[in-house]
Amino acid sequence: MQWVHAWLLMLPAAILLALFTHYPAIATLWHSFFTTPKGGRPAQFAGFDNYQQLAQDPVFWQSLTNNLWYALGTIPVSIALAMLMAVWVSKNIAGRSFLRLAYFTPTILPMIAVANIWLFFFTPEYGLLEKLLGAFGSGGHNWLGSKNTALGCLMVVTVWKEAGFFMIFYLAALQSMSPHLADAAAIEGASRWYFFRRVTFPLLMPTTLFVFVNAVINAFRLVDHVVVMTRGGPDNATELLLFYIYEIGFRFWDSAYAAALTIVLLALLGLVAVLQFLFLERKVHYQ
């Protein structure tokens, strides 16, 4: 009867998972094969028409490309910076508690507040960044109004906000490691870099896998910053995939096409998750 007891314990979580994860995904897939009901006209079966429209939609391909560049520019930098900060504040240094608080503070700020803070930094002529650059004779940039810099500005905001959050997990992993490992390495004459590369970093791989999965999910679910800072502009330069789905579904009220876009996003995230566990799981060393 142990399996009955186990299933009863899992039942509340399983019900919530089915109601708020599995059922919406299946309903979205089903809805993507129909047209959007409008007024007195009910939804009609459309087959793969929404997906054919998607394949011919230049804005979709632009948003997908933007999202891939955005993920490539934020995920490695956020993880590397988080690991560096965690290693730094795990040592017995002066002001360690203040540094931990400073690194973690961006994480607890609301997304809208963060976007408005950085919107002030990037404001042409009056923004803090422009004032600093103007002191060196290099002002006059429209950071969020230029196709060459707008997406990069969003990347900077994301790294600033997420690195402190990921640092907490690395810090917890570092504090759980036995101090005898460092003592043994010091006795053997190993340098700090060699100890980090051969001991610390391999032991951090389970945490890195967890952080990497979360970083990928975050990279494909950004909406708040885009709404406040750029609204997808200029000329779709910051049109990310989830923001495009939001526009199609809630601005143009084409729920069927938005459902097809959502299925593509879920399929993309599922493929990335499979690749993560196929290739990264082999490099994970559990204690």
N, C-alpha and C positions, 0 to 999 in steps of 0.2 A: 504493500500500500504506500510505499515511499514515493512512487511516481505520482500518485494521486495528490499527496500532500505537496509535492513540488509544483505540480500544475496549478493547484489552488493558490499557492503563493505567487505564481507568475500571472495568474488570471487578471488582476487589476491592471498591471502594466501592459499585458497583451491586448486587453480591451481598448485602452487608451491608444496604443500603437495602431491598432486596426482602424479605429474611428478617425484618428487625426493624421495618419500617414498612409496606410494602405488603401483605405476607401477613397480618400481624395485623389490619390494617384490613378486608381482604376477609373473613377468617375471622369477625371480629366482626359484620360486616354479615350474613353467612350465618347465624350463630348467633342473631341477633336475630329471625329468622323462625321459630324453634322454641321449644318449651317447655324448661324446665330439667329435665334428667334427675335423678331422685331415687331412690335405692335401686336396686331392680330394674326400675324403669320407665324405659325409654329416652326420649330426646327425641322429640317429635312435632311435625310441621309445624303451625304456628299462624298462618301468614300475617301479617297486620298487627295481631294481637291485642295484642302488646306495645306497639305504637305507639298503639293505641286506649286502652290502660290508661294510657299516659304522658300522653295528652291530657286524661285525666280525673283525673290525680294532682295534688292541690293542693300537695303537698310539692315536686314537681318544679317547678311554676310559682313557688313561693316561692323555691326555690334558684336558679332562673334569674334572677328579679328581684334577689335578693341579689347574685348574681354580676355582673349588669350595673351595679348601683350601686357594687359593690366596684371594678370595672374603671374606672368613671367617676371614682371618688375617688382611685385610686392612679396610673393611667397618666399623666395630665397633670402631676400634682404631682411624681412621680418624675422625669420627663423635664425639667421646668423646673428643679427643684432640682439635678439632675445637671449641666445646662448652666451654671447659675449657679456651682456649685462649681468646675467645670472652668475657666471663665473666670477665676475668682478665683485658683486655685492655679497657673494658667499664667503669672501675672505674677511679676516679681522682687520678692517681698515677704519680710519676715523670717519665719522658721519655715515656709517653703513645704513643705519635705520632711515636717515634722511634720504639717502640715495635710493633705497628701495621704495620709499614713498613717492619720490619724484618720478621714478620710472613707471610706477603703477598708476599714478594719478590720471593720465589720459584715458586709461581703460574704464574708469568709473564715470567719466563724463558722458552725457547723452550724445547720441550721434548727431542730432540737429545742432546742439550747442557746439560741438567740435567743428562742424561744417561752417557755422557762422563765425567762429573764431578765426579759422583759416581763410574764410572769405574776406575778413578784414585784412589779413596779412597780404593777400594777393590783389587787393583793390588797386587799380591804376592810380598813380599820382599821390594818393593819400594813404595807401597801405603801408604797413610797417616794413615789409620787404622793400618796397620802392623807396622809402625814406632811408633805409640802410644803404641800398645801392646808390641812391642819389648823393650820399655823402662822399662816395668814391667816383662820382661822375658817370655812373652807369645806370641811370634810371630810365623811365619812359617805356617800360614793358607792360603789355596787357597780358598777364600770365594766363588768365582763364579765358581770354578772348582770342587767343592764338591757337591754331590747330597744332602747332609744333610743341606747345608747352602745356596745354590744358590737361591732357591725360596724365602727363608726368606730375602735375600738381596734385591730382587725385591720388596718385601713387604715394606721394610724400605724406599726405594726410593719413592714408591707410597704414603705412609703416609706423608713423608716429603714434597712432592709436593702438595698434595690435601688438607691437613688440613688447610692451610692458605686460600685456595679458599672457603672452607666451612665456615671458620670463618667469612668471610664477610657477609654472609647471617644471621648468628646468631647475629652478631654485629648490623646489621640493625634492626633485630627483637627486640633486647634488648633496643635499643634507641627509638623504637616506643612505648615501654611500659610506662604507666603513672607512674611518680615518686611518686604519692600519694599512690600507693600500698605498696611501701617500707616504707613510712612514717607511714601508718596505721599499718603495721606489727610491726614496731619498738615501736609504742605506746602500742601495745598489748603484747610486750615483747617476740616476736618470734625471735628465733635465725636465723643467716644467713642461716644455712643449712636447717632449717625447712622452711624458706621463699623460698629458691631455690626449695626444693622438692615439696612443696604444691602450690606454686604460679608461680615461674619463669619457671620451667620445663614444667608444663602443658600448659602454654601459648606459649612455644617454640615448641610444637608438630606440628603445621602446617609447620614450617620451617624444623623441623626434618624429616617430611615425604617428603618434597621436596628434601632435602639434601640426604636422604636415596635412593630415586629413582635415583638421579644422581650418587651416589656412586656405586650402583649396575651396572648401565650402564657402568661406567668407569672401573669397575672390569672385565668386559667381552669384553672390546674393546682395551686392551693394546697390542700394537705391537711394538712401537718405542723403548721402553726400552729393550725388548727381542732381537730385531734385533741388537742393539748396544752392549749390555752387554753379552748375553749368546747364542743367536741364537738357543734357545730351549734346549741347553745342560746344564749340561752333562748328556748323556743318557736319553734325553727327560725329565729331571727333571724340566725344566722351559718351557716346551712346552704348552703354553696356547692355548685356543680354536681358537681365532681369528688369532693368529700367524700360527696355523696349517692350517687354511683356506687360509691364505696368501701364505703359502708354496705350498699347493696343487694347487692353482689357478695360481700362477705367477712363481713358480719354476719348478713344474712338468707339468704345462699347462693342468691339468685335470679339466676343468671348470665345467663339469657336476657333478663330485663328490664334488667339492668345493661348488656348489649350494646346494647340499643335506646337506652338513655340515652347510651352512648358514641358511637353513630352520630350522635345529635342534637348532641352536643358537637363532634364532628369536622366536621359540616356547618356549624355555627355559626362555628367557627374558619376553615373554608374560605371562607365568605362574607365574613368580616371581612378575610381576606387578599386576596381579589379586590378588595374596595372600597379597601383600602389602596393597592394597586398601580395601580388605575384613577385615583384622585384624587391621591394623594401623589406618584406617580411624575412627574406633570406639573410638580410644583413642585421637583423635584430638579435641581440644577445641578452637573454633574460637571466637575471641573477638567480 
